[in-house]
């Protein structure tokens, strides 16, 4: 997928996520946010590095290698929240706000 395709997928997920209640639908909201971050970072790799990177497992390492430690940290934090959202339901509103903050930081770098 090229940069344009990742941007299109990002917007498609954004539209779907908008229909969710961030607190009541926290699991889906988290998954959608994670997917958005993946596409945003992939688009950013195209834009900033000329790199076609579709597998998110290496994103944090590659971001660090290309001098984007803050974005790597945001993605790692987002992935940790994603893992934790499959268990428990406390603090969902705060979690959704944190997801939004992390995604905003990633998008500011990648497509902003």
C-alpha positions as CSV (number, residue, x, y, z in Angstrom):
1,X,0.0,0.0,0.0
2,X,1.3,3.5,-0.8
3,X,1.0,6.7,1.2
4,X,-2.3,7.6,-0.3
5,X,-3.7,4.2,0.5
6,X,-2.7,4.5,4.1
7,X,-4.2,7.9,4.3
8,X,-7.5,6.6,2.8
9,X,-7.5,3.7,5.3
10,X,-6.9,6.2,8.1
11,X,-9.8,8.3,7.2
12,X,-12.0,5.2,6.7
13,X,-11.2,4.1,10.2
14,X,-11.7,7.6,11.6
15,X,-15.3,7.7,10.1
16,X,-16.1,4.3,11.6
17,X,-14.6,5.2,15.0
18,X,-16.7,8.4,15.1
19,X,-19.8,6.3,15.4
20,X,-18.6,4.7,18.6
21,X,-19.1,5.9,22.2
22,X,-15.5,6.2,23.5
23,X,-16.3,5.0,27.0
24,X,-19.0,2.4,26.3
25,X,-17.3,1.0,23.2
26,X,-13.7,1.3,24.6
27,X,-12.5,-2.0,23.1
28,X,-13.6,-1.2,19.6
29,X,-12.5,2.5,20.1
30,X,-9.1,1.2,21.1
31,X,-8.8,-1.2,18.2
32,X,-9.9,1.5,15.7
33,X,-7.4,4.0,17.2
34,X,-4.6,1.4,17.0
35,X,-5.5,0.8,13.3
36,X,-5.5,4.5,12.7
37,X,-2.1,4.8,14.3
38,X,-0.7,2.0,12.1
39,X,-1.9,3.6,8.9
40,X,-0.7,7.1,10.0
41,X,2.7,5.8,10.8
42,X,2.9,3.9,7.6
43,X,2.0,7.0,5.7
44,X,4.6,8.9,7.7
45,X,7.3,6.4,6.8
46,X,6.5,7.0,3.1
47,X,6.4,10.8,3.6
48,X,9.5,11.3,5.7
49,X,11.7,8.3,4.9
50,X,10.5,7.0,1.5
51,X,10.0,3.7,3.3
52,X,7.3,1.1,2.5
53,X,6.6,-0.4,6.0
54,X,3.3,-2.2,6.4
55,X,4.1,-4.4,9.3
56,X,3.5,-2.6,12.6
57,X,5.6,-5.0,14.7
58,X,8.8,-3.1,13.9
59,X,7.3,0.4,13.9
60,X,8.7,1.5,17.3
61,X,12.3,0.3,16.5
62,X,12.2,1.9,13.0
63,X,10.8,5.2,14.4
64,X,13.7,5.3,16.8
65,X,16.2,4.5,14.1
66,X,14.9,7.4,12.0
67,X,15.2,9.8,14.9
68,X,11.5,9.8,16.0
69,X,11.8,8.6,19.6
70,X,8.8,10.6,20.8
71,X,6.5,9.1,18.1
72,X,7.9,5.6,18.9
73,X,7.1,6.2,22.6
74,X,3.5,7.3,21.7
75,X,3.0,4.2,19.6
76,X,4.3,1.9,22.3
77,X,2.1,3.6,24.9
78,X,-0.9,3.2,22.5
79,X,-0.1,-0.5,22.1
80,X,0.2,-1.0,25.9
81,X,-3.2,0.6,26.3
82,X,-4.6,-1.6,23.6
83,X,-3.3,-4.7,25.4
84,X,-4.8,-3.6,28.7
85,X,-8.3,-2.7,27.3
86,X,-9.2,-6.3,26.9
87,X,-9.4,-6.6,30.7
88,X,-11.4,-4.4,33.1
89,X,-13.6,-1.4,32.4
90,X,-12.5,1.2,34.8
91,X,-11.5,4.7,33.6
92,X,-12.7,4.2,30.0
93,X,-13.3,7.9,29.5
94,X,-9.8,8.8,30.6
95,X,-8.4,6.0,28.5
96,X,-10.2,7.2,25.4
97,X,-8.8,10.7,26.0
98,X,-5.3,9.4,26.3
99,X,-5.7,7.4,23.1
100,X,-6.8,10.5,21.3
101,X,-3.7,12.4,22.6
102,X,-1.4,9.7,21.5
103,X,-3.0,9.5,18.1
104,X,-2.9,13.2,17.7
105,X,0.9,13.2,18.3
106,X,1.4,10.4,15.8
107,X,-0.7,12.2,13.2
108,X,1.0,15.5,13.7
109,X,4.3,13.8,12.7
110,X,2.9,11.6,10.0
111,X,0.2,13.3,8.0
112,X,-0.1,16.7,9.7
